[in-house]
């Protein structure tokens, strides 16, 4: 019986599937067919991105909340990867700062977390869950909606409103900002901003 050599790409794919079956089960090739248009709110971001963070220094309190400190902003690099997941009914991403391409042995991680973004067709909203078990041990749950051309993600802690927003979105770039209000949205502070460009 003659041996039929597999194409290099197919052989590599099979090796990955055999070694990481969970990743194969998690991954989807695109959006679910019953919600294609809605899924593209985040689907437009699928791919890899590189950029920079401008942020105030912060610490994590006993309730695992990120508390920003007064003073000058710090700056560092960032990489983000978005992908289709769970039969195309979710988007999952990974946020890493500083970027793994700009670190050395003495560099301390500032962020290494993942987000799961799930669309609810009944209520026309997105449920967002972010967790960073590597650095801050923080955990956040948000509701997200499209507002104009922006994506507004919001959660509340006591009297404080926190938003993690995507704005200035183009095919090749976006601006992400963390903003907070303690007077029901009359005034906002922006302690952190990320500026990303699509990786080529």
RAZI-V116427 format. One record per backbone hydrogen bond with DSSP energy under -1.0 kcal/mol. CO is the residue of the C=O (numbers start at 1). NH is the residue of the N-H. If there is no record, write none. Layout:
co=CO nh=NH
co=CO nh=NH
//
This chain:
co=7 nh=11
co=8 nh=12
co=9 nh=13
co=10 nh=14
co=11 nh=15
co=12 nh=16
co=13 nh=17
co=14 nh=18
co=15 nh=19
co=16 nh=20
co=20 nh=24
co=21 nh=25
co=22 nh=26
co=23 nh=27
co=26 nh=86
co=32 nh=35
co=35 nh=39
co=36 nh=40
co=38 nh=41
co=39 nh=43
co=40 nh=44
co=42 nh=45
co=43 nh=46
co=47 nh=82
co=48 nh=199
co=49 nh=80
co=50 nh=197
co=51 nh=78
co=52 nh=195
co=53 nh=76
co=54 nh=193
co=55 nh=74
co=57 nh=69
co=59 nh=67
co=61 nh=64
co=65 nh=61
co=67 nh=59
co=74 nh=55
co=76 nh=53
co=78 nh=51
co=79 nh=96
co=80 nh=49
co=81 nh=94
co=82 nh=47
co=83 nh=92
co=84 nh=28
co=85 nh=90
co=86 nh=89
co=88 nh=32
co=90 nh=85
co=91 nh=117
co=92 nh=83
co=93 nh=115
co=94 nh=81
co=95 nh=113
co=96 nh=79
co=97 nh=110
co=97 nh=111
co=99 nh=102
co=104 nh=107
co=111 nh=97
co=113 nh=95
co=114 nh=131
co=115 nh=93
co=116 nh=129
co=117 nh=91
co=118 nh=127
co=120 nh=124
co=120 nh=125
co=125 nh=120
co=126 nh=144
co=127 nh=118
co=128 nh=142
co=129 nh=116
co=130 nh=140
co=131 nh=114
co=132 nh=137
co=138 nh=132
co=140 nh=130
co=142 nh=128
co=143 nh=154
co=144 nh=126
co=145 nh=152
co=147 nh=150
co=150 nh=147
co=151 nh=166
co=152 nh=145
co=153 nh=164
co=154 nh=143
co=155 nh=162
co=157 nh=160
co=160 nh=157
co=161 nh=181
co=162 nh=155
co=163 nh=179
co=165 nh=177
co=166 nh=151
co=167 nh=175
co=172 nh=198
co=173 nh=170
co=174 nh=196
co=175 nh=167
co=176 nh=194
co=177 nh=165
co=178 nh=192
co=179 nh=163
co=180 nh=189
co=181 nh=161
co=189 nh=180
co=191 nh=56
co=192 nh=178
co=193 nh=54
co=194 nh=176
co=195 nh=52
co=196 nh=174
co=197 nh=50
//
